[in-house]
Amino acid sequence: MLSKVVICGVDTTGLPKLTPEENEELMKKLKNGDKAAREKFIVGNMRLVLSLVKRFWAKNANADDVFQAGCVGLIKAIENFDLKFGVKFSTYAVPMIMGEIKRYLRDGNSLRVSRSIRDTAYRILKVREGLEERDEEATIERIAAELQVQEREVVYCLDAISDPVSLYDPVYNKAGDTLQLVDQLFDETQSDEIWTERVALREAIDRLTEREKKILMLRYFEGKTQTEISAEVGISQAQVSRLEKNALGTLKKEIS
């Protein structure tokens, strides 16, 4: 989530700030059905929502969606607030706004983690914290032994509660040059060395005769025996063996 200035089309830098007296006066009017006072009260308390939304800046959630969830909590607080409570509106509203935001973040997660896995994960974190406080190495093996569970269960539970990371999350930013996580990924099957070897192999195959190419294709790509190839190509098995040996020798010589 970025530190946005405009959220849901609202310029947060221009949000009005109401005094406690103005808040109380508008609350009285909106409770009596004044729609204009209700709208002014909602806009005047969006700063409260914004201050709470900022706490979730690191949750990788969409700022607009979280802000909307906070506004839903604000409206619920307005509908349920009673001046007879004897507390400031903000004191009453904060838990409701926070609850709505947390509900959105929980329900909006496409990966649901069971309660038992979460509980185990929190026990693991507690054990790890204890080991670190004693200046002991908090290895997977040590944690598993402390909790008397299998090592793979420790790994699984910790992975289940970790926040997903976008491939386009910035990992480095200096002087306007941003390095994203995707920039650091490396595909071993597409390295320069392997690409060069493939080019060399292709060039070497081009130097074979058409019959040698066909024999290698049938032998190594279709998995046929020399006897099956001899019947298909129309030559003896001994000839197939000789041509195959010559072709492999040529390839080895060309790419070595």
C-alpha positions as CSV (number, residue, x, y, z in Angstrom):
1,M,0.0,0.0,0.0
2,L,1.4,3.3,-1.0
3,S,1.2,6.6,0.9
4,K,-1.4,8.0,-1.4
5,V,-2.7,11.5,-1.3
6,V,-5.9,10.8,-3.3
7,I,-7.8,7.8,-2.0
8,C,-11.1,6.8,-3.6
9,G,-11.2,10.1,-5.4
10,V,-10.8,12.0,-2.1
11,D,-7.9,14.5,-1.7
12,T,-6.9,13.6,1.8
13,T,-4.8,16.7,2.1
14,G,-7.9,18.8,1.9
15,L,-10.1,17.0,4.4
16,P,-11.7,19.4,6.9
17,K,-11.0,19.1,10.6
18,L,-13.8,19.5,13.0
19,T,-13.6,20.8,16.5
20,P,-15.2,18.8,19.4
21,E,-17.9,21.3,19.6
22,E,-18.7,21.1,15.8
23,N,-18.7,17.4,16.0
24,E,-21.2,17.4,18.9
25,E,-23.4,19.9,17.1
26,L,-23.4,18.0,13.9
27,M,-24.1,14.7,15.7
28,K,-27.2,16.2,17.3
29,K,-28.5,17.5,13.9
30,L,-27.9,14.2,12.0
31,K,-29.6,12.2,14.8
32,N,-32.6,14.4,14.1
33,G,-32.5,13.5,10.4
34,D,-30.5,16.4,9.0
35,K,-28.9,14.8,5.9
36,A,-26.6,17.8,5.2
37,A,-25.2,17.5,8.7
38,R,-24.7,13.8,8.3
39,E,-22.7,14.3,5.1
40,K,-20.6,17.0,6.7
41,F,-20.0,14.9,9.8
42,I,-18.8,11.9,7.7
43,V,-16.4,14.0,5.6
44,G,-15.2,15.8,8.8
45,N,-14.3,12.5,10.4
46,M,-12.5,10.9,7.4
47,R,-9.2,12.1,8.9
48,L,-9.9,9.6,11.7
49,V,-10.3,6.8,9.1
50,L,-7.2,7.9,7.3
51,S,-5.1,7.9,10.5
52,L,-6.2,4.3,11.1
53,V,-5.7,3.2,7.5
54,K,-2.1,4.3,7.7
55,R,-1.4,1.6,10.3
56,F,-2.0,-1.0,7.6
57,W,0.3,0.6,5.0
58,A,2.6,-2.5,5.1
59,K,-0.2,-5.1,4.5
60,N,0.2,-5.1,0.7
61,A,-3.6,-4.3,0.5
62,N,-5.2,-1.8,-1.9
63,A,-5.3,1.6,-0.2
64,D,-8.6,2.5,-1.8
65,D,-10.3,-0.7,-0.6
66,V,-9.0,-0.4,3.0
67,F,-10.1,3.2,3.1
68,Q,-13.6,2.2,1.9
69,A,-13.7,-0.5,4.6
70,G,-12.7,2.1,7.2
71,C,-15.5,4.5,6.0
72,V,-18.0,1.6,6.4
73,G,-16.9,1.3,10.0
74,L,-17.2,5.1,10.4
75,I,-20.8,5.0,9.1
76,K,-21.7,2.1,11.4
77,A,-20.3,4.0,14.3
78,I,-22.4,7.1,13.4
79,E,-25.5,4.9,13.2
80,N,-24.9,3.3,16.5
81,F,-23.5,6.2,18.5
82,D,-25.7,7.8,21.2
83,L,-24.8,11.1,22.9
84,K,-25.9,9.5,26.1
85,F,-22.8,7.3,26.0
86,G,-20.9,10.1,27.6
87,V,-17.8,9.5,25.5
88,K,-16.2,11.3,22.6
89,F,-17.3,10.0,19.2
90,S,-13.8,9.2,18.2
91,T,-13.3,7.0,21.3
92,Y,-16.4,5.0,20.3
93,A,-15.7,5.0,16.5
94,V,-12.0,3.8,16.5
95,P,-12.7,0.1,17.5
96,M,-15.5,-0.1,14.9
97,I,-13.4,1.3,12.1
98,M,-10.5,-0.9,13.1
99,G,-12.8,-3.9,13.2
100,E,-14.2,-3.2,9.8
101,I,-10.7,-2.8,8.3
102,K,-9.4,-6.1,9.9
103,R,-12.5,-7.9,8.7
104,Y,-11.9,-6.7,5.1
105,L,-8.2,-7.8,5.3
106,R,-9.2,-11.2,6.7
107,D,-12.1,-11.9,4.4
108,G,-10.3,-10.5,1.4
109,N,-7.5,-12.9,1.6
110,S,-7.9,-15.6,-1.0
111,L,-6.0,-18.1,1.1
112,R,-7.9,-19.1,4.2
113,V,-5.7,-20.5,7.0
114,S,-7.4,-22.8,9.6
115,R,-7.5,-21.8,13.2
116,S,-5.4,-24.8,14.2
117,I,-2.6,-23.9,11.8
118,R,-2.6,-20.3,13.0
119,D,-2.4,-21.4,16.6
120,T,0.5,-23.7,15.9
121,A,2.2,-20.9,14.0
122,Y,1.9,-18.5,16.9
123,R,3.3,-21.1,19.3
124,I,6.2,-21.5,16.9
125,L,6.8,-17.8,16.9
126,K,6.7,-17.7,20.7
127,V,9.2,-20.5,20.9
128,R,11.5,-18.8,18.4
129,E,11.3,-15.5,20.3
130,G,12.2,-17.3,23.5
131,L,15.2,-18.9,21.9
132,E,16.4,-15.6,20.5
133,E,16.0,-13.9,23.9
134,R,18.4,-16.6,25.3
135,D,20.8,-15.9,22.4
136,E,20.3,-19.4,21.1
137,E,20.0,-20.3,17.4
138,A,16.3,-20.6,16.5
139,T,16.6,-23.4,13.9
140,I,13.7,-25.3,12.5
141,E,15.1,-28.5,14.2
142,R,15.3,-26.8,17.6
143,I,11.8,-25.3,17.4
144,A,10.3,-28.6,16.3
145,A,12.0,-30.4,19.2
146,E,10.7,-27.8,21.7
147,L,7.1,-28.2,20.4
148,Q,7.4,-31.9,19.8
149,V,6.2,-31.6,16.2
150,Q,7.8,-32.6,12.9
151,E,10.1,-30.1,11.2
152,R,7.9,-30.0,8.0
153,E,4.9,-28.9,10.2
154,V,7.0,-25.9,11.5
155,V,7.9,-24.9,7.9
156,Y,4.3,-25.3,6.7
157,C,2.7,-23.3,9.5
158,L,5.1,-20.4,9.2
159,D,4.6,-20.3,5.5
160,A,0.8,-20.4,5.9
161,I,0.7,-17.1,7.9
162,S,3.3,-15.2,5.9
163,D,2.0,-12.4,3.7
164,P,2.1,-13.0,-0.1
165,V,4.7,-11.0,-2.0
166,S,4.2,-9.5,-5.4
167,L,6.8,-10.0,-8.0
168,Y,6.6,-6.3,-8.7
169,D,7.3,-5.2,-5.1
170,P,10.3,-2.9,-5.1
171,V,13.3,-4.3,-3.3
172,Y,15.7,-1.3,-4.0
173,N,15.1,2.3,-4.9
174,K,17.8,4.9,-5.4
175,A,17.8,8.1,-7.4
176,G,14.6,7.1,-9.2
177,D,16.0,3.7,-10.2
178,T,13.7,1.0,-8.8
179,L,14.7,-2.7,-8.7
180,Q,11.7,-5.1,-8.4
181,L,11.7,-8.6,-7.1
182,V,11.0,-10.0,-10.6
183,D,14.3,-8.4,-11.8
184,Q,16.2,-10.7,-9.4
185,L,14.7,-14.0,-10.6
186,F,16.9,-16.3,-12.6
187,D,15.7,-19.1,-14.9
188,E,18.5,-21.7,-15.0
189,T,16.9,-23.1,-18.2
190,Q,17.3,-19.8,-20.0
191,S,20.9,-18.8,-19.0
192,D,23.3,-17.5,-21.6
193,E,25.4,-20.7,-21.2
194,I,22.5,-23.0,-21.9
195,W,21.3,-20.8,-24.8
196,T,24.7,-20.9,-26.4
197,E,24.9,-24.7,-26.0
198,R,21.5,-25.0,-27.7
199,V,22.6,-22.9,-30.6
200,A,25.8,-25.0,-31.0
201,L,23.7,-28.2,-30.9
202,R,21.3,-26.9,-33.5
203,E,24.2,-25.9,-35.8
204,A,25.8,-29.3,-35.3
205,I,22.5,-31.1,-36.2
206,D,22.3,-29.1,-39.4
207,R,25.6,-30.6,-40.5
208,L,24.1,-34.2,-40.3
209,T,22.6,-35.9,-43.3
210,E,18.8,-36.2,-43.6
211,R,19.0,-39.9,-42.8
212,E,21.2,-39.3,-39.7
213,K,18.8,-36.7,-38.5
214,K,15.8,-39.0,-38.9
215,I,17.6,-41.9,-37.1
216,L,18.4,-39.6,-34.1
217,M,14.9,-38.3,-34.0
218,L,13.4,-41.8,-34.0
219,R,15.9,-43.1,-31.6
220,Y,16.1,-40.3,-29.0
221,F,12.8,-38.4,-29.3
222,E,10.4,-41.2,-30.1
223,G,12.3,-43.9,-28.2
224,K,12.3,-46.5,-30.9
225,T,14.8,-49.4,-31.0
226,Q,17.4,-49.8,-33.8
227,T,15.3,-52.8,-35.1
228,E,12.2,-50.7,-35.3
229,I,14.1,-47.9,-37.0
230,S,15.6,-50.3,-39.6
231,A,12.1,-51.5,-40.5
232,E,10.8,-47.9,-40.9
233,V,13.8,-46.5,-42.7
234,G,14.3,-49.6,-44.9
235,I,17.9,-50.4,-44.0
236,S,19.5,-53.1,-41.9
237,Q,19.9,-52.8,-38.1
238,A,23.7,-52.8,-38.5
239,Q,23.4,-49.8,-40.8
240,V,21.2,-48.0,-38.3
241,S,23.8,-48.7,-35.6
242,R,26.6,-47.4,-37.8
243,L,24.7,-44.2,-38.8
244,E,23.7,-43.5,-35.2
245,K,27.3,-43.9,-34.0
246,N,28.6,-41.6,-36.8
247,A,25.9,-39.0,-36.1
248,L,26.7,-38.9,-32.3
249,G,30.4,-38.7,-33.1
250,T,29.8,-35.7,-35.3
251,L,27.7,-33.9,-32.7
252,K,30.2,-34.5,-30.0
253,K,33.0,-33.2,-32.2
254,E,31.1,-30.1,-33.2
255,I,30.0,-28.9,-29.7
256,S,33.0,-29.9,-27.7
